Amino acid sequence: MNWERIKDKLEPILDTPLRIKFMPIEDWNLLALSAEPGHMEKSIMLDQEMLFFLGADEYEVELIAVDQKVTETERKLVELVLDSFRSAKIKGLSETKGTALREPTAPIKEWLLEQLRLGKAQAEMPRSLAESFALDNEKIPFLLYGDYSDARPLQSEELVKLLESFFDAELTVIPLMDKEWVILGPMELLDASGEEDRENAESLEESLISISSGLHEMLANEWIGETHLAVHYPNVPAKSLLRTIIELRETVELGKTYHVGDNIHFPWSLYLEKLLYEIPPADMADFVNRIFKTDKPPDIETLTALETFFSLDCNVSETAKKLYIHRNTLLYRLDKFKQETGLDVRNFRDAVQVRIALLLYKVTKRK
């Protein structure tokens, strides 16, 4: 791939000269072991130099180097741009094999990838494109990522058939990246509760959660491998599809980072995680150590008790029931944690600090 041409396109985004460099693959793998969560094999900060992964063979890795510190937003944008170019290469190879990438939504995909390459995250869709695909009306946007083996890559038409059978509605399905699809569903997917209920944010979120849960369950039963699913509030794709895709990607990233084991992710439930994600790793580790009073976390029983306690709104009785333990056993564990840290999670101020420390611990423990 002509990375020099891509480098020239990236320089205006970062407003600084870039250069192509190479590194032995063994050195890159060592750096990747200490990479920040969510950026492994995409970009690594080495001293004062930001390195973005381009490609590799069995001997060396090709990189784009930036000789200055970039913001987290710029970093994610460059990663998205490079992902887009790699996807374009995959697209070209796939078309020669007669795959379904030249399906009706291909023009939308091509426009989306082009805007990401140019760094135009706020761009609105051209009128002709929006009208051709009826994207001037509200849609429910989903982002689906198939975390399955490459042994049997699944074609988009398989997914479309499953979705149409499940929803019994007309959908717009865009195979954006490898193993990644944008799904635009009609507003009719929401409960037929009328416009008044749809204006109620809580009711809308409950409906979106219900739809997503059912969809993920169907995919888990009918599709191959693990999937991650994120859903956004309804909006008009012609005006905000690019922004929505970036936000949904961020939602999946945050969900996978802070809530390992969860496969359905909602942006409205990850506001705190989004704020914490911007904290430098060293500050994360320092905060965790200060709260736990040690570089070692509480034992697994205490961690489980605290996680369950917070998930049930700090209700002692409900937490004990969920853990299948006596109420006094739970109180003993909470009191033991208080003796070790000086923090009583039945106190709101202390509970907030411990909750944040638990979220940060999930990131720092991987380093």
Secondary structure, DSSP 4 states (H G I P E B T S, - for coil): --HHHHHHHHHHHHTS-EEEEEEEHHHHHHHHHTPPTTTTTTEEEETTEEEEEEEE-SSEEEEEEESS---HHHHHHHHHHHHHHHHHHHHHHHHHTT-GGGSTTHHHHHHHHHHHHHT-TTPPPPHHHHHHTT-SS-EEEEEEEEE--TTSPPPHHHHHHHHHHHH-S--EEEEEETTEEEEEEEGGGS-S-HHHHHT-HHHHHHHHHHHHHHHHHHHHHHSSSEEEEEE---B-HHHHHHHHHHHHHHHHHHHHHHSTT--EE-GGG-HHHHHHHTS-HHHHHHHHHHHHTSSSPPPHHHHHHHHHHHHTTT-HHHHHHHHTS-HHHHHHHHHHHHHHHS--TTSHHHHHHHHHHHHHHHHHTT-
